[in-house]
């Protein structure tokens, strides 16, 4: 009798775990909302090797946190401990939001390119922060732009003076700089192009994020990133900004 009871309990636990995994995957597909709790140094990644992110990129996302420091979005080229590599990152440092793009000379000698902007206000307020961040996005030229940066964007019979800018718009406030062309190589040795959210592999020494990251959209393709390709780590999905019950996935 006792053995039968143990078997029934084990069957129930297996069914419950399968239900939670299925539900979590369904919620992730539907909401694209991810929670990164304080007690875990977790992350998720998406393989977007079919997206052309070399010359330019543009993403939207929303996050909420109270932590002073943490990686929100990170993408890098072929990793090496001995040579520089291309990367783009959106992160919080000392409560401010930062966007950093780096395109180093492969040998480490010579000219390197990149861009950097940050907010002049804190974003770790536990309020929703909506971010549109981009690399080499076209904007109408204004009087402060120098002649070398201005070019003509032709649409039909009309021509408009435009410039390329890199940076972000945070809660409708713009932080950008003029951007020269510097293509990024963002694929690894297996030709994967991985976008990381909430952190990264331990050997990258990236500060883990704590809070909610949701509604991650590649603007050029209008693709919403909802189902991570990472399968060896713990991450959590959320509903209604994480205010409802939590679902934990451990593999």
C-alpha positions in Angstrom: 0.0 0.0 0.0 2.8 2.4 1.0 4.7 1.6 -2.2 1.6 2.3 -4.4 1.2 5.6 -2.6 4.8 6.6 -3.3 4.3 5.7 -7.0 1.2 7.8 -7.2 3.0 10.7 -5.6 5.9 10.4 -8.0 3.4 10.3 -11.0 1.6 13.4 -9.6 4.9 15.3 -9.3 6.0 14.4 -12.8 2.7 15.5 -14.2 2.8 18.8 -12.2 6.3 19.5 -13.5 5.3 18.8 -17.1 2.3 21.1 -16.6 4.4 23.9 -15.2 7.0 23.6 -18.1 4.2 23.6 -20.7 2.5 26.5 -19.0 5.7 28.5 -18.7 6.5 27.9 -22.4 3.0 29.0 -23.3 3.2 32.1 -21.2 6.6 33.0 -22.7 5.2 32.6 -26.2 2.2 34.8 -25.4 3.7 37.5 -23.2 7.4 37.7 -23.8 7.9 38.7 -20.2 10.8 37.5 -18.1 11.5 37.8 -14.4 15.0 37.7 -13.0 14.8 37.3 -9.2 17.4 38.4 -6.7 18.1 34.9 -5.4 19.3 33.6 -8.8 22.0 34.7 -11.2 20.0 33.7 -14.2 19.7 34.8 -17.8 18.1 33.8 -21.1 19.4 34.1 -24.7 17.8 34.1 -28.2 19.6 32.9 -31.3 18.8 35.5 -34.0 21.3 34.4 -36.6 18.7 35.2 -39.4 18.6 38.9 -38.5 21.0 41.3 -40.2 22.4 43.3 -37.4 25.8 44.2 -38.9 25.3 47.6 -40.3 22.5 48.8 -38.1 20.0 47.7 -35.5 17.0 48.9 -33.6 15.1 47.3 -30.6 12.3 48.1 -28.2 12.0 46.7 -24.7 10.5 47.5 -21.3 12.1 46.8 -17.9 11.5 47.4 -14.2 14.1 47.1 -11.5 15.4 48.6 -8.2 19.0 47.4 -8.6 21.8 49.9 -9.2 23.7 47.7 -11.7 22.8 45.0 -14.2 22.9 43.8 -17.8 19.6 44.1 -19.6 20.6 43.3 -23.2 23.9 42.1 -24.6 25.2 40.7 -27.9 28.7 40.0 -28.9 30.9 38.6 -31.7 33.3 35.7 -31.4 34.5 35.7 -27.8 38.2 35.6 -27.0 40.1 36.3 -23.9 43.2 37.4 -25.8 41.7 39.6 -28.6 39.0 42.3 -28.7 35.6 41.5 -30.1 32.6 43.5 -31.2 29.6 43.9 -28.8 26.6 46.0 -28.1 25.1 46.3 -24.6 22.3 48.0 -22.7 22.9 48.1 -19.0 22.4 49.9 -15.7 25.3 51.4 -13.8 24.9 53.4 -10.6 21.1 53.6 -11.4 21.6 55.2 -14.8 20.8 53.5 -18.1 23.8 53.1 -20.5 24.1 52.0 -24.2 27.6 51.0 -25.3 28.7 49.8 -28.8 32.3 48.7 -29.4 34.0 47.9 -32.7 37.7 47.3 -31.9 40.6 46.8 -34.3 40.9 43.0 -34.5 44.6 43.0 -33.7 44.1 45.4 -30.8 46.4 47.9 -32.6 45.0 50.8 -34.6 41.7 52.6 -34.7 38.7 51.3 -32.8 35.1 52.6 -33.2 32.1 52.8 -31.0 29.5 54.9 -29.2 28.3 55.5 -25.7 25.3 57.3 -24.2 23.7 57.3 -20.8 20.7 58.9 -19.1 20.9 61.8 -16.7 18.3 60.3 -14.4 17.9 57.1 -12.4 16.0 54.2 -14.0 16.1 51.8 -11.0 12.8 53.2 -9.5 10.7 50.1 -9.8 8.6 51.8 -12.5 8.3 50.6 -16.1 11.0 52.1 -18.3 10.3 51.9 -22.0 13.4 52.0 -24.2 13.9 52.3 -28.0 17.7 51.8 -28.6 19.4 51.8 -32.0 22.6 51.8 -33.9 22.9 54.0 -37.0 19.3 55.0 -37.2 18.3 57.9 -39.6 17.1 61.1 -38.1 16.3 64.5 -39.8 19.4 66.7 -39.7 19.3 69.9 -37.6 21.5 73.0 -37.4 23.8 71.4 -34.8 24.8 68.6 -37.1 28.1 69.2 -39.0 28.3 69.1 -42.8 30.3 65.8 -42.9 27.5 63.9 -41.1 24.6 65.2 -43.2 23.5 63.2 -46.2 20.5 63.2 -48.5 17.8 60.6 -48.1 15.8 60.4 -51.3 12.1 59.4 -51.3 10.6 59.5 -54.8 11.1 63.0 -56.1 11.9 64.6 -52.8 15.2 64.7 -50.8 15.6 65.2 -47.1 18.8 65.9 -45.2 19.3 63.2 -42.6 22.0 61.9 -40.2 22.7 58.6 -38.6 22.5 58.5 -34.9 23.2 55.8 -32.2 21.8 55.8 -28.7 18.3 55.4 -27.2 15.0 57.1 -26.4 14.0 56.4 -22.8 10.4 57.2 -21.7 10.3 59.6 -24.7 13.6 61.4 -23.8 16.3 61.2 -26.5 20.0 60.5 -25.8 21.9 60.0 -29.1 25.2 60.9 -30.8 26.2 61.1 -34.5 27.3 57.7 -35.7 29.9 56.9 -38.4 29.6 53.6 -40.3 31.3 50.7 -38.4 29.8 47.3 -39.2 29.8 44.8 -36.3 30.6 41.1 -36.5 28.2 39.7 -34.0 28.3 35.9 -34.8 30.2 33.4 -32.8 32.4 30.5 -34.1 29.2 28.4 -34.7 27.6 31.2 -36.8 25.1 31.8 -34.0 24.0 35.4 -33.2 22.9 35.4 -29.6 21.1 38.1 -27.8 21.4 37.7 -24.0 19.0 39.3 -21.5 19.4 39.5 -17.8 23.1 38.4 -17.7 25.5 36.1 -19.5 27.9 33.2 -19.1 29.8 33.5 -15.8 33.2 34.0 -17.6 31.9 37.3 -19.1 31.8 38.9 -15.6 28.5 40.7 -16.5 26.4 42.0 -13.5 23.2 40.0 -13.4 19.9 41.9 -13.7 17.2 41.8 -11.1 13.6 42.6 -12.1 11.4 42.3 -15.1 12.4 42.5 -18.8 9.6 42.3 -21.4 8.3 43.2 -24.9 11.6 42.8 -26.6 11.1 43.6 -30.3 13.4 43.8 -33.3 12.0 46.9 -34.9 13.2 46.3 -38.5 11.6 42.9 -38.7 8.8 43.6 -36.2 9.7 40.3 -34.5 9.0 39.9 -30.8 11.4 37.7 -28.9 9.3 35.4 -26.7 10.9 32.0 -26.5 14.5 31.7 -25.4 16.9 29.2 -27.0 18.7 28.8 -23.7 17.9 25.4 -22.2 20.5 24.7 -19.5 19.7 27.5 -17.1 17.0 28.8 -14.8 14.7 31.6 -15.9 11.2 32.7 -15.0 8.3 33.9 -17.1 5.8 36.4 -15.7 2.3 37.8 -16.3 1.0 41.3 -15.9 4.5 42.7 -15.2 5.3 39.9 -12.7 2.5 40.9 -10.3 0.8 37.5 -10.6 2.1 34.1 -9.6 5.6 33.1 -10.6 6.6 30.1 -12.6 10.1 28.7 -12.0 11.8 26.4 -14.5 14.8 24.4 -13.4 16.7 22.2 -15.9 
